[in-house]
Amino acid sequence: MSAPGPRPVRRIVDWVLGLTLIGVGIVGGFVPILQGWVFILAGLAVLSSHSRWARAILDRLKGYGRKLRTKVSERRNRD
């Protein structure tokens, strides 16, 4: 039987990186220099391969982004 590969280590690194990015994003919401939402989205993207809740939140935000993009393009075409 072979030893497990880097998968457990990768999972731990992804969780630490994802939660760190989300934490920086939350702090960035209060600090005017940082764009917090960018870090939150990046953290959710990293965690989405390991967590159902992160995938669900990311998918919901993607849906909002698609709706917003559609509304903006409809307005541009109207004007």
mmCIF file of the N, C-alpha and C atoms, coordinates in Angstrom:
data_MODEL
# 
_entry.id   MODEL 
# 
loop_
_atom_site.group_PDB 
_atom_site.id 
_atom_site.type_symbol 
_atom_site.label_atom_id 
_atom_site.label_alt_id 
_atom_site.label_comp_id 
_atom_site.label_asym_id 
_atom_site.label_entity_id 
_atom_site.label_seq_id 
_atom_site.pdbx_PDB_ins_code 
_atom_site.Cartn_x 
_atom_site.Cartn_y 
_atom_site.Cartn_z 
_atom_site.occupancy 
_atom_site.B_iso_or_equiv 
_atom_site.pdbx_formal_charge 
_atom_site.auth_seq_id 
_atom_site.auth_comp_id 
_atom_site.auth_asym_id 
_atom_site.auth_atom_id 
_atom_site.pdbx_PDB_model_num 
ATOM 1   N N  . MET A 1 1  ? 0.845   -1.184 0.000   1.00 0.00 ? 1  MET A N  1 
ATOM 2   C CA . MET A 1 1  ? 0.000   0.000  0.000   1.00 0.00 ? 1  MET A CA 1 
ATOM 3   C C  . MET A 1 1  ? 0.886   1.242  0.000   1.00 0.00 ? 1  MET A C  1 
ATOM 4   N N  . SER A 1 2  ? 0.614   2.151  -0.880  1.00 0.00 ? 2  SER A N  1 
ATOM 5   C CA . SER A 1 2  ? 1.451   3.346  -0.994  1.00 0.00 ? 2  SER A CA 1 
ATOM 6   C C  . SER A 1 2  ? 1.026   4.408  0.014   1.00 0.00 ? 2  SER A C  1 
ATOM 7   N N  . ALA A 1 3  ? 1.964   5.218  0.368   1.00 0.00 ? 3  ALA A N  1 
ATOM 8   C CA . ALA A 1 3  ? 1.691   6.314  1.318   1.00 0.00 ? 3  ALA A CA 1 
ATOM 9   C C  . ALA A 1 3  ? 0.866   7.384  0.616   1.00 0.00 ? 3  ALA A C  1 
ATOM 10  N N  . PRO A 1 4  ? -0.003  8.068  1.362   1.00 0.00 ? 4  PRO A N  1 
ATOM 11  C CA . PRO A 1 4  ? -0.796  9.127  0.741   1.00 0.00 ? 4  PRO A CA 1 
ATOM 12  C C  . PRO A 1 4  ? 0.105   10.238 0.210   1.00 0.00 ? 4  PRO A C  1 
ATOM 13  N N  . GLY A 1 5  ? -0.286  10.779 -0.916  1.00 0.00 ? 5  GLY A N  1 
ATOM 14  C CA . GLY A 1 5  ? 0.499   11.831 -1.549  1.00 0.00 ? 5  GLY A CA 1 
ATOM 15  C C  . GLY A 1 5  ? 0.317   13.159 -0.840  1.00 0.00 ? 5  GLY A C  1 
ATOM 16  N N  . PRO A 1 6  ? 0.589   14.225 -1.536  1.00 0.00 ? 6  PRO A N  1 
ATOM 17  C CA . PRO A 1 6  ? 0.537   15.561 -0.927  1.00 0.00 ? 6  PRO A CA 1 
ATOM 18  C C  . PRO A 1 6  ? -0.880  16.063 -0.707  1.00 0.00 ? 6  PRO A C  1 
ATOM 19  N N  . ARG A 1 7  ? -1.899  15.242 -0.970  1.00 0.00 ? 7  ARG A N  1 
ATOM 20  C CA . ARG A 1 7  ? -3.283  15.681 -0.856  1.00 0.00 ? 7  ARG A CA 1 
ATOM 21  C C  . ARG A 1 7  ? -3.636  16.216 0.533   1.00 0.00 ? 7  ARG A C  1 
ATOM 22  N N  . PRO A 1 8  ? -3.323  15.520 1.629   1.00 0.00 ? 8  PRO A N  1 
ATOM 23  C CA . PRO A 1 8  ? -3.659  16.089 2.949   1.00 0.00 ? 8  PRO A CA 1 
ATOM 24  C C  . PRO A 1 8  ? -2.935  17.409 3.222   1.00 0.00 ? 8  PRO A C  1 
ATOM 25  N N  . VAL A 1 9  ? -1.689  17.499 2.788   1.00 0.00 ? 9  VAL A N  1 
ATOM 26  C CA . VAL A 1 9  ? -0.938  18.741 2.986   1.00 0.00 ? 9  VAL A CA 1 
ATOM 27  C C  . VAL A 1 9  ? -1.559  19.850 2.150   1.00 0.00 ? 9  VAL A C  1 
ATOM 28  N N  . ARG A 1 10 ? -1.928  19.532 0.924   1.00 0.00 ? 10 ARG A N  1 
ATOM 29  C CA . ARG A 1 10 ? -2.553  20.517 0.039   1.00 0.00 ? 10 ARG A CA 1 
ATOM 30  C C  . ARG A 1 10 ? -3.864  21.013 0.636   1.00 0.00 ? 10 ARG A C  1 
ATOM 31  N N  . ARG A 1 11 ? -4.620  20.096 1.218   1.00 0.00 ? 11 ARG A N  1 
ATOM 32  C CA . ARG A 1 11 ? -5.899  20.464 1.826   1.00 0.00 ? 11 ARG A CA 1 
ATOM 33  C C  . ARG A 1 11 ? -5.698  21.431 2.990   1.00 0.00 ? 11 ARG A C  1 
ATOM 34  N N  . ILE A 1 12 ? -4.713  21.159 3.816   1.00 0.00 ? 12 ILE A N  1 
ATOM 35  C CA . ILE A 1 12 ? -4.425  22.032 4.956   1.00 0.00 ? 12 ILE A CA 1 
ATOM 36  C C  . ILE A 1 12 ? -3.961  23.401 4.465   1.00 0.00 ? 12 ILE A C  1 
ATOM 37  N N  . VAL A 1 13 ? -3.080  23.410 3.468   1.00 0.00 ? 13 VAL A N  1 
ATOM 38  C CA . VAL A 1 13 ? -2.587  24.681 2.920   1.00 0.00 ? 13 VAL A CA 1 
ATOM 39  C C  . VAL A 1 13 ? -3.749  25.478 2.320   1.00 0.00 ? 13 VAL A C  1 
ATOM 40  N N  . ASP A 1 14 ? -4.632  24.795 1.589   1.00 0.00 ? 14 ASP A N  1 
ATOM 41  C CA . ASP A 1 14 ? -5.788  25.479 1.006   1.00 0.00 ? 14 ASP A CA 1 
ATOM 42  C C  . ASP A 1 14 ? -6.690  26.074 2.077   1.00 0.00 ? 14 ASP A C  1 
ATOM 43  N N  . TRP A 1 15 ? -6.944  25.331 3.143   1.00 0.00 ? 15 TRP A N  1 
ATOM 44  C CA . TRP A 1 15 ? -7.796  25.853 4.217   1.00 0.00 ? 15 TRP A CA 1 
ATOM 45  C C  . TRP A 1 15 ? -7.161  27.066 4.895   1.00 0.00 ? 15 TRP A C  1 
ATOM 46  N N  . VAL A 1 16 ? -5.858  26.959 5.175   1.00 0.00 ? 16 VAL A N  1 
ATOM 47  C CA . VAL A 1 16 ? -5.174  28.088 5.824   1.00 0.00 ? 16 VAL A CA 1 
ATOM 48  C C  . VAL A 1 16 ? -5.169  29.302 4.898   1.00 0.00 ? 16 VAL A C  1 
ATOM 49  N N  . LEU A 1 17 ? -4.850  29.105 3.632   1.00 0.00 ? 17 LEU A N  1 
ATOM 50  C CA . LEU A 1 17 ? -4.822  30.204 2.673   1.00 0.00 ? 17 LEU A CA 1 
ATOM 51  C C  . LEU A 1 17 ? -6.215  30.802 2.483   1.00 0.00 ? 17 LEU A C  1 
ATOM 52  N N  . GLY A 1 18 ? -7.217  29.954 2.314   1.00 0.00 ? 18 GLY A N  1 
ATOM 53  C CA . GLY A 1 18 ? -8.580  30.436 2.099   1.00 0.00 ? 18 GLY A CA 1 
ATOM 54  C C  . GLY A 1 18 ? -9.108  31.236 3.279   1.00 0.00 ? 18 GLY A C  1 
ATOM 55  N N  . LEU A 1 19 ? -8.922  30.705 4.481   1.00 0.00 ? 19 LEU A N  1 
ATOM 56  C CA . LEU A 1 19 ? -9.398  31.423 5.665   1.00 0.00 ? 19 LEU A CA 1 
ATOM 57  C C  . LEU A 1 19 ? -8.612  32.712 5.892   1.00 0.00 ? 19 LEU A C  1 
ATOM 58  N N  . THR A 1 20 ? -7.320  32.694 5.578   1.00 0.00 ? 20 THR A N  1 
ATOM 59  C CA . THR A 1 20 ? -6.518  33.914 5.698   1.00 0.00 ? 20 THR A CA 1 
ATOM 60  C C  . THR A 1 20 ? -7.011  34.985 4.732   1.00 0.00 ? 20 THR A C  1 
ATOM 61  N N  . LEU A 1 21 ? -7.284  34.584 3.489   1.00 0.00 ? 21 LEU A N  1 
ATOM 62  C CA . LEU A 1 21 ? -7.798  35.546 2.508   1.00 0.00 ? 21 LEU A CA 1 
ATOM 63  C C  . LEU A 1 21 ? -9.148  36.106 2.928   1.00 0.00 ? 21 LEU A C  1 
ATOM 64  N N  . ILE A 1 22 ? -10.011 35.256 3.455   1.00 0.00 ? 22 ILE A N  1 
ATOM 65  C CA . ILE A 1 22 ? -11.310 35.746 3.921   1.00 0.00 ? 22 ILE A CA 1 
ATOM 66  C C  . ILE A 1 22 ? -11.120 36.703 5.096   1.00 0.00 ? 22 ILE A C  1 
ATOM 67  N N  . GLY A 1 23 ? -10.199 36.369 6.015   1.00 0.00 ? 23 GLY A N  1 
ATOM 68  C CA . GLY A 1 23 ? -9.915  37.263 7.138   1.00 0.00 ? 23 GLY A CA 1 
ATOM 69  C C  . GLY A 1 23 ? -9.381  38.608 6.684   1.00 0.00 ? 23 GLY A C  1 
ATOM 70  N N  . VAL A 1 24 ? -8.475  38.593 5.717   1.00 0.00 ? 24 VAL A N  1 
ATOM 71  C CA . VAL A 1 24 ? -7.947  39.850 5.166   1.00 0.00 ? 24 VAL A CA 1 
ATOM 72  C C  . VAL A 1 24 ? -9.076  40.632 4.489   1.00 0.00 ? 24 VAL A C  1 
ATOM 73  N N  . GLY A 1 25 ? -9.970  39.915 3.824   1.00 0.00 ? 25 GLY A N  1 
ATOM 74  C CA . GLY A 1 25 ? -11.107 40.567 3.180   1.00 0.00 ? 25 GLY A CA 1 
ATOM 75  C C  . GLY A 1 25 ? -12.034 41.238 4.175   1.00 0.00 ? 25 GLY A C  1 
ATOM 76  N N  . ILE A 1 26 ? -12.266 40.595 5.296   1.00 0.00 ? 26 ILE A N  1 
ATOM 77  C CA . ILE A 1 26 ? -13.119 41.193 6.331   1.00 0.00 ? 26 ILE A CA 1 
ATOM 78  C C  . ILE A 1 26 ? -12.454 42.449 6.890   1.00 0.00 ? 26 ILE A C  1 
ATOM 79  N N  . VAL A 1 27 ? -11.163 42.360 7.168   1.00 0.00 ? 27 VAL A N  1 
ATOM 80  C CA . VAL A 1 27 ? -10.426 43.539 7.642   1.00 0.00 ? 27 VAL A CA 1 
ATOM 81  C C  . VAL A 1 27 ? -10.448 44.618 6.557   1.00 0.00 ? 27 VAL A C  1 
ATOM 82  N N  . GLY A 1 28 ? -10.301 44.204 5.301   1.00 0.00 ? 28 GLY A N  1 
ATOM 83  C CA . GLY A 1 28 ? -10.316 45.144 4.191   1.00 0.00 ? 28 GLY A CA 1 
ATOM 84  C C  . GLY A 1 28 ? -11.629 45.879 4.041   1.00 0.00 ? 28 GLY A C  1 
ATOM 85  N N  . GLY A 1 29 ? -12.694 45.310 4.578   1.00 0.00 ? 29 GLY A N  1 
ATOM 86  C CA . GLY A 1 29 ? -13.975 46.001 4.553   1.00 0.00 ? 29 GLY A CA 1 
ATOM 87  C C  . GLY A 1 29 ? -13.979 47.237 5.434   1.00 0.00 ? 29 GLY A C  1 
ATOM 88  N N  . PHE A 1 30 ? -13.107 47.279 6.407   1.00 0.00 ? 30 PHE A N  1 
ATOM 89  C CA . PHE A 1 30 ? -13.044 48.401 7.330   1.00 0.00 ? 30 PHE A CA 1 
ATOM 90  C C  . PHE A 1 30 ? -11.875 49.344 7.062   1.00 0.00 ? 30 PHE A C  1 
ATOM 91  N N  . VAL A 1 31 ? -10.903 48.879 6.290   1.00 0.00 ? 31 VAL A N  1 
ATOM 92  C CA . VAL A 1 31 ? -9.729  49.685 5.970   1.00 0.00 ? 31 VAL A CA 1 
ATOM 93  C C  . VAL A 1 31 ? -9.902  50.224 4.551   1.00 0.00 ? 31 VAL A C  1 
ATOM 94  N N  . PRO A 1 32 ? -9.866  51.529 4.386   1.00 0.00 ? 32 PRO A N  1 
ATOM 95  C CA . PRO A 1 32 ? -10.158 52.077 3.059   1.00 0.00 ? 32 PRO A CA 1 
ATOM 96  C C  . PRO A 1 32 ? -9.121  51.761 1.979   1.00 0.00 ? 32 PRO A C  1 
ATOM 97  N N  . ILE A 1 33 ? -7.947  51.317 2.353   1.00 0.00 ? 33 ILE A N  1 
ATOM 98  C CA . ILE A 1 33 ? -6.899  51.042 1.368   1.00 0.00 ? 33 ILE A CA 1 
ATOM 99  C C  . ILE A 1 33 ? -7.142  49.707 0.655   1.00 0.00 ? 33 ILE A C  1 
ATOM 100 N N  . LEU A 1 34 ? -7.652  48.714 1.386   1.00 0.00 ? 34 LEU A N  1 
ATOM 101 C CA . LEU A 1 34 ? -7.855  47.375 0.826   1.00 0.00 ? 34 LEU A CA 1 
ATOM 102 C C  . LEU A 1 34 ? -9.240  47.232 0.215   1.00 0.00 ? 34 LEU A C  1 
ATOM 103 N N  . GLN A 1 35 ? -9.327  46.475 -0.846  1.00 0.00 ? 35 GLN A N  1 
ATOM 104 C CA . GLN A 1 35 ? -10.607 46.096 -1.421  1.00 0.00 ? 35 GLN A CA 1 
ATOM 105 C C  . GLN A 1 35 ? -10.972 44.733 -0.836  1.00 0.00 ? 35 GLN A C  1 
ATOM 106 N N  . GLY A 1 36 ? -11.771 44.730 0.206   1.00 0.00 ? 36 GLY A N  1 
ATOM 107 C CA . GLY A 1 36 ? -12.067 43.507 0.932   1.00 0.00 ? 36 GLY A CA 1 
ATOM 108 C C  . GLY A 1 36 ? -12.760 42.443 0.112   1.00 0.00 ? 36 GLY A C  1 
ATOM 109 N N  . TRP A 1 37 ? -13.656 42.842 -0.772  1.00 0.00 ? 37 TRP A N  1 
ATOM 110 C CA . TRP A 1 37 ? -14.427 41.853 -1.521  1.00 0.00 ? 37 TRP A CA 1 
ATOM 111 C C  . TRP A 1 37 ? -13.542 41.019 -2.435  1.00 0.00 ? 37 TRP A C  1 
ATOM 112 N N  . VAL A 1 38 ? -12.438 41.576 -2.905  1.00 0.00 ? 38 VAL A N  1 
ATOM 113 C CA . VAL A 1 38 ? -11.526 40.815 -3.770  1.00 0.00 ? 38 VAL A CA 1 
ATOM 114 C C  . VAL A 1 38 ? -10.914 39.660 -2.986  1.00 0.00 ? 38 VAL A C  1 
ATOM 115 N N  . PHE A 1 39 ? -10.480 39.936 -1.760  1.00 0.00 ? 39 PHE A N  1 
ATOM 116 C CA . PHE A 1 39 ? -9.872  38.901 -0.936  1.00 0.00 ? 39 PHE A CA 1 
ATOM 117 C C  . PHE A 1 39 ? -10.898 37.863 -0.501  1.00 0.00 ? 39 PHE A C  1 
ATOM 118 N N  . ILE A 1 40 ? -12.107 38.290 -0.213  1.00 0.00 ? 40 ILE A N  1 
ATOM 119 C CA . ILE A 1 40 ? -13.150 37.340 0.167   1.00 0.00 ? 40 ILE A CA 1 
ATOM 120 C C  . ILE A 1 40 ? -13.464 36.399 -0.992  1.00 0.00 ? 40 ILE A C  1 
ATOM 121 N N  . LEU A 1 41 ? -13.600 36.940 -2.188  1.00 0.00 ? 41 LEU A N  1 
ATOM 122 C CA . LEU A 1 41 ? -13.850 36.086 -3.358  1.00 0.00 ? 41 LEU A CA 1 
ATOM 123 C C  . LEU A 1 41 ? -12.696 35.120 -3.602  1.00 0.00 ? 41 LEU A C  1 
ATOM 124 N N  . ALA A 1 42 ? -11.470 35.598 -3.445  1.00 0.00 ? 42 ALA A N  1 
ATOM 125 C CA . ALA A 1 42 ? -10.312 34.721 -3.635  1.00 0.00 ? 42 ALA A CA 1 
ATOM 126 C C  . ALA A 1 42 ? -10.294 33.609 -2.588  1.00 0.00 ? 42 ALA A C  1 
ATOM 127 N N  . GLY A 1 43 ? -10.603 33.937 -1.352  1.00 0.00 ? 43 GLY A N  1 
ATOM 128 C CA . GLY A 1 43 ? -10.659 32.924 -0.295  1.00 0.00 ? 43 GLY A CA 1 
ATOM 129 C C  . GLY A 1 43 ? -11.738 31.896 -0.552  1.00 0.00 ? 43 GLY A C  1 
ATOM 130 N N  . LEU A 1 44 ? -12.909 32.351 -0.994  1.00 0.00 ? 44 LEU A N  1 
ATOM 131 C CA . LEU A 1 44 ? -13.986 31.415 -1.320  1.00 0.00 ? 44 LEU A CA 1 
ATOM 132 C C  . LEU A 1 44 ? -13.603 30.526 -2.499  1.00 0.00 ? 44 LEU A C  1 
ATOM 133 N N  . ALA A 1 45 ? -12.908 31.084 -3.473  1.00 0.00 ? 45 ALA A N  1 
ATOM 134 C CA . ALA A 1 45 ? -12.483 30.283 -4.621  1.00 0.00 ? 45 ALA A CA 1 
ATOM 135 C C  . ALA A 1 45 ? -11.507 29.183 -4.195  1.00 0.00 ? 45 ALA A C  1 
ATOM 136 N N  . VAL A 1 46 ? -10.602 29.513 -3.290  1.00 0.00 ? 46 VAL A N  1 
ATOM 137 C CA . VAL A 1 46 ? -9.649  28.509 -2.805  1.00 0.00 ? 46 VAL A CA 1 
ATOM 138 C C  . VAL A 1 46 ? -10.378 27.432 -2.006  1.00 0.00 ? 46 VAL A C  1 
ATOM 139 N N  . LEU A 1 47 ? -11.297 27.835 -1.152  1.00 0.00 ? 47 LEU A N  1 
ATOM 140 C CA . LEU A 1 47 ? -11.995 26.873 -0.295  1.00 0.00 ? 47 LEU A CA 1 
ATOM 141 C C  . LEU A 1 47 ? -13.073 26.081 -1.024  1.00 0.00 ? 47 LEU A C  1 
ATOM 142 N N  . SER A 1 48 ? -13.535 26.561 -2.160  1.00 0.00 ? 48 SER A N  1 
ATOM 143 C CA . SER A 1 48 ? -14.668 25.920 -2.823  1.00 0.00 ? 48 SER A CA 1 
ATOM 144 C C  . SER A 1 48 ? -14.375 24.490 -3.281  1.00 0.00 ? 48 SER A C  1 
ATOM 145 N N  . SER A 1 49 ? -13.120 24.147 -3.463  1.00 0.00 ? 49 SER A N  1 
ATOM 146 C CA . SER A 1 49 ? -12.802 22.772 -3.854  1.00 0.00 ? 49 SER A CA 1 
ATOM 147 C C  . SER A 1 49 ? -12.853 21.811 -2.677  1.00 0.00 ? 49 SER A C  1 
ATOM 148 N N  . HIS A 1 50 ? -12.935 22.333 -1.459  1.00 0.00 ? 50 HIS A N  1 
ATOM 149 C CA . HIS A 1 50 ? -12.938 21.481 -0.268  1.00 0.00 ? 50 HIS A CA 1 
ATOM 150 C C  . HIS A 1 50 ? -14.193 21.630 0.587   1.00 0.00 ? 50 HIS A C  1 
ATOM 151 N N  . SER A 1 51 ? -15.013 22.610 0.322   1.00 0.00 ? 51 SER A N  1 
ATOM 152 C CA . SER A 1 51 ? -16.121 22.901 1.221   1.00 0.00 ? 51 SER A CA 1 
ATOM 153 C C  . SER A 1 51 ? -17.402 23.188 0.438   1.00 0.00 ? 51 SER A C  1 
ATOM 154 N N  . ARG A 1 52 ? -18.482 22.524 0.849   1.00 0.00 ? 52 ARG A N  1 
ATOM 155 C CA . ARG A 1 52 ? -19.769 22.754 0.182   1.00 0.00 ? 52 ARG A CA 1 
ATOM 156 C C  . ARG A 1 52 ? -20.297 24.152 0.446   1.00 0.00 ? 52 ARG A C  1 
ATOM 157 N N  . TRP A 1 53 ? -20.115 24.662 1.663   1.00 0.00 ? 53 TRP A N  1 
ATOM 158 C CA . TRP A 1 53 ? -20.656 25.991 1.983   1.00 0.00 ? 53 TRP A CA 1 
ATOM 159 C C  . TRP A 1 53 ? -19.921 27.071 1.197   1.00 0.00 ? 53 TRP A C  1 
ATOM 160 N N  . ALA A 1 54 ? -18.604 26.920 1.033   1.00 0.00 ? 54 ALA A N  1 
ATOM 161 C CA . ALA A 1 54 ? -17.854 27.905 0.243   1.00 0.00 ? 54 ALA A CA 1 
ATOM 162 C C  . ALA A 1 54 ? -18.278 27.852 -1.215  1.00 0.00 ? 54 ALA A C  1 
ATOM 163 N N  . ARG A 1 55 ? -18.494 26.639 -1.753  1.00 0.00 ? 55 ARG A N  1 
ATOM 164 C CA . ARG A 1 55 ? -18.945 26.489 -3.138  1.00 0.00 ? 55 ARG A CA 1 
ATOM 165 C C  . ARG A 1 55 ? -20.325 27.118 -3.323  1.00 0.00 ? 55 ARG A C  1 
ATOM 166 N N  . ALA A 1 56 ? -21.230 26.904 -2.350  1.00 0.00 ? 56 ALA A N  1 
ATOM 167 C CA . ALA A 1 56 ? -22.578 27.464 -2.450  1.00 0.00 ? 56 ALA A CA 1 
ATOM 168 C C  . ALA A 1 56 ? -22.551 28.991 -2.429  1.00 0.00 ? 56 ALA A C  1 
ATOM 169 N N  . ILE A 1 57 ? -21.755 29.564 -1.541  1.00 0.00 ? 57 ILE A N  1 
ATOM 170 C CA . ILE A 1 57 ? -21.653 31.027 -1.466  1.00 0.00 ? 57 ILE A CA 1 
ATOM 171 C C  . ILE A 1 57 ? -21.042 31.580 -2.748  1.00 0.00 ? 57 ILE A C  1 
ATOM 172 N N  . LEU A 1 58 ? -19.986 30.929 -3.234  1.00 0.00 ? 58 LEU A N  1 
ATOM 173 C CA . LEU A 1 58 ? -19.326 31.393 -4.458  1.00 0.00 ? 58 LEU A CA 1 
ATOM 174 C C  . LEU A 1 58 ? -20.277 31.301 -5.654  1.00 0.00 ? 58 LEU A C  1 
ATOM 175 N N  . ASP A 1 59 ? -21.040 30.213 -5.738  1.00 0.00 ? 59 ASP A N  1 
ATOM 176 C CA . ASP A 1 59 ? -22.001 30.071 -6.841  1.00 0.00 ? 59 ASP A CA 1 
ATOM 177 C C  . ASP A 1 59 ? -23.089 31.138 -6.768  1.00 0.00 ? 59 ASP A C  1 
ATOM 178 N N  . ARG A 1 60 ? -23.543 31.442 -5.566  1.00 0.00 ? 60 ARG A N  1 
ATOM 179 C CA . ARG A 1 60 ? -24.559 32.482 -5.401  1.00 0.00 ? 60 ARG A CA 1 
ATOM 180 C C  . ARG A 1 60 ? -24.010 33.845 -5.831  1.00 0.00 ? 60 ARG A C  1 
ATOM 181 N N  . LEU A 1 61 ? -22.785 34.152 -5.430  1.00 0.00 ? 61 LEU A N  1 
ATOM 182 C CA . LEU A 1 61 ? -22.171 35.422 -5.822  1.00 0.00 ? 61 LEU A CA 1 
ATOM 183 C C  . LEU A 1 61 ? -21.934 35.497 -7.330  1.00 0.00 ? 61 LEU A C  1 
ATOM 184 N N  . LYS A 1 62 ? -21.572 34.361 -7.937  1.00 0.00 ? 62 LYS A N  1 
ATOM 185 C CA . LYS A 1 62 ? -21.424 34.337 -9.387  1.00 0.00 ? 62 LYS A CA 1 
ATOM 186 C C  . LYS A 1 62 ? -22.752 34.626 -10.076 1.00 0.00 ? 62 LYS A C  1 
ATOM 187 N N  . GLY A 1 63 ? -23.842 34.089 -9.527  1.00 0.00 ? 63 GLY A N  1 
ATOM 188 C CA . GLY A 1 63 ? -25.167 34.359 -10.086 1.00 0.00 ? 63 GLY A CA 1 
ATOM 189 C C  . GLY A 1 63 ? -25.514 35.832 -10.010 1.00 0.00 ? 63 GLY A C  1 
ATOM 190 N N  . TYR A 1 64 ? -25.219 36.457 -8.873  1.00 0.00 ? 64 TYR A N  1 
ATOM 191 C CA . TYR A 1 64 ? -25.453 37.903 -8.742  1.00 0.00 ? 64 TYR A CA 1 
ATOM 192 C C  . TYR A 1 64 ? -24.624 38.684 -9.755  1.00 0.00 ? 64 TYR A C  1 
ATOM 193 N N  . GLY A 1 65 ? -23.373 38.250 -9.950  1.00 0.00 ? 65 GLY A N  1 
ATOM 194 C CA . GLY A 1 65 ? -22.499 38.923 -10.906 1.00 0.00 ? 65 GLY A CA 1 
ATOM 195 C C  . GLY A 1 65 ? -23.016 38.806 -12.336 1.00 0.00 ? 65 GLY A C  1 
ATOM 196 N N  . ARG A 1 66 ? -23.540 37.642 -12.678 1.00 0.00 ? 66 ARG A N  1 
ATOM 197 C CA . ARG A 1 66 ? -24.098 37.456 -14.027 1.00 0.00 ? 66 ARG A CA 1 
ATOM 198 C C  . ARG A 1 66 ? -25.318 38.349 -14.249 1.00 0.00 ? 66 ARG A C  1 
ATOM 199 N N  . LYS A 1 67 ? -26.186 38.423 -13.226 1.00 0.00 ? 67 LYS A N  1 
ATOM 200 C CA . LYS A 1 67 ? -27.366 39.286 -13.335 1.00 0.00 ? 67 LYS A CA 1 
ATOM 201 C C  . LYS A 1 67 ? -26.957 40.745 -13.488 1.00 0.00 ? 67 LYS A C  1 
ATOM 202 N N  . LEU A 1 68 ? -25.975 41.164 -12.714 1.00 0.00 ? 68 LEU A N  1 
ATOM 203 C CA . LEU A 1 68 ? -25.502 42.539 -12.797 1.00 0.00 ? 68 LEU A CA 1 
ATOM 204 C C  . LEU A 1 68 ? -24.899 42.829 -14.166 1.00 0.00 ? 68 LEU A C  1 
ATOM 205 N N  . ARG A 1 69 ? -24.105 41.897 -14.682 1.00 0.00 ? 69 ARG A N  1 
ATOM 206 C CA . ARG A 1 69 ? -23.510 42.079 -16.002 1.00 0.00 ? 69 ARG A CA 1 
ATOM 207 C C  . ARG A 1 69 ? -24.586 42.192 -17.081 1.00 0.00 ? 69 ARG A C  1 
ATOM 208 N N  . THR A 1 70 ? -25.648 41.398 -16.963 1.00 0.00 ? 70 THR A N  1 
ATOM 209 C CA . THR A 1 70 ? -26.737 41.451 -17.932 1.00 0.00 ? 70 THR A CA 1 
ATOM 210 C C  . THR A 1 70 ? -27.443 42.798 -17.879 1.00 0.00 ? 70 THR A C  1 
ATOM 211 N N  . LYS A 1 71 ? -27.725 43.275 -16.668 1.00 0.00 ? 71 LYS A N  1 
ATOM 212 C CA . LYS A 1 71 ? -28.388 44.576 -16.526 1.00 0.00 ? 71 LYS A CA 1 
ATOM 213 C C  . LYS A 1 71 ? -27.543 45.710 -17.094 1.00 0.00 ? 71 LYS A C  1 
ATOM 214 N N  . VAL A 1 72 ? -26.250 45.669 -16.823 1.00 0.00 ? 72 VAL A N  1 
ATOM 215 C CA . VAL A 1 72 ? -25.357 46.722 -17.319 1.00 0.00 ? 72 VAL A CA 1 
ATOM 216 C C  . VAL A 1 72 ? -25.314 46.697 -18.849 1.00 0.00 ? 72 VAL A C  1 
ATOM 217 N N  . SER A 1 73 ? -25.191 45.501 -19.435 1.00 0.00 ? 73 SER A N  1 
ATOM 218 C CA . SER A 1 73 ? -25.120 45.435 -20.897 1.00 0.00 ? 73 SER A CA 1 
ATOM 219 C C  . SER A 1 73 ? -26.449 45.846 -21.535 1.00 0.00 ? 73 SER A C  1 
ATOM 220 N N  . GLU A 1 74 ? -27.577 45.549 -20.894 1.00 0.00 ? 74 GLU A N  1 
ATOM 221 C CA . GLU A 1 74 ? -28.878 45.989 -21.422 1.00 0.00 ? 74 GLU A CA 1 
ATOM 222 C C  . GLU A 1 74 ? -28.974 47.514 -21.382 1.00 0.00 ? 74 GLU A C  1 
ATOM 223 N N  . ARG A 1 75 ? -28.486 48.113 -20.323 1.00 0.00 ? 75 ARG A N  1 
ATOM 224 C CA . ARG A 1 75 ? -28.507 49.581 -20.233 1.00 0.00 ? 75 ARG A CA 1 
ATOM 225 C C  . ARG A 1 75 ? -27.625 50.218 -21.279 1.00 0.00 ? 75 ARG A C  1 
ATOM 226 N N  . ARG A 1 76 ? -26.456 49.636 -21.506 1.00 0.00 ? 76 ARG A N  1 
ATOM 227 C CA . ARG A 1 76 ? -25.539 50.177 -22.510 1.00 0.00 ? 76 ARG A CA 1 
ATOM 228 C C  . ARG A 1 76 ? -26.162 50.077 -23.897 1.00 0.00 ? 76 ARG A C  1 
ATOM 229 N N  . ASN A 1 77 ? -26.833 48.984 -24.174 1.00 0.00 ? 77 ASN A N  1 
ATOM 230 C CA . ASN A 1 77 ? -27.462 48.809 -25.482 1.00 0.00 ? 77 ASN A CA 1 
ATOM 231 C C  . ASN A 1 77 ? -28.644 49.736 -25.670 1.00 0.00 ? 77 ASN A C  1 
ATOM 232 N N  . ARG A 1 78 ? -29.308 50.066 -24.581 1.00 0.00 ? 78 ARG A N  1 
ATOM 233 C CA . ARG A 1 78 ? -30.465 50.963 -24.643 1.00 0.00 ? 78 ARG A CA 1 
ATOM 234 C C  . ARG A 1 78 ? -30.056 52.399 -24.929 1.00 0.00 ? 78 ARG A C  1 
ATOM 235 N N  . ASP A 1 79 ? -28.914 52.797 -24.389 1.00 0.00 ? 79 ASP A N  1 
ATOM 236 C CA . ASP A 1 79 ? -28.465 54.198 -24.544 1.00 0.00 ? 79 ASP A CA 1 
ATOM 237 C C  . ASP A 1 79 ? -27.774 54.435 -25.815 1.00 0.00 ? 79 ASP A C  1 
# 
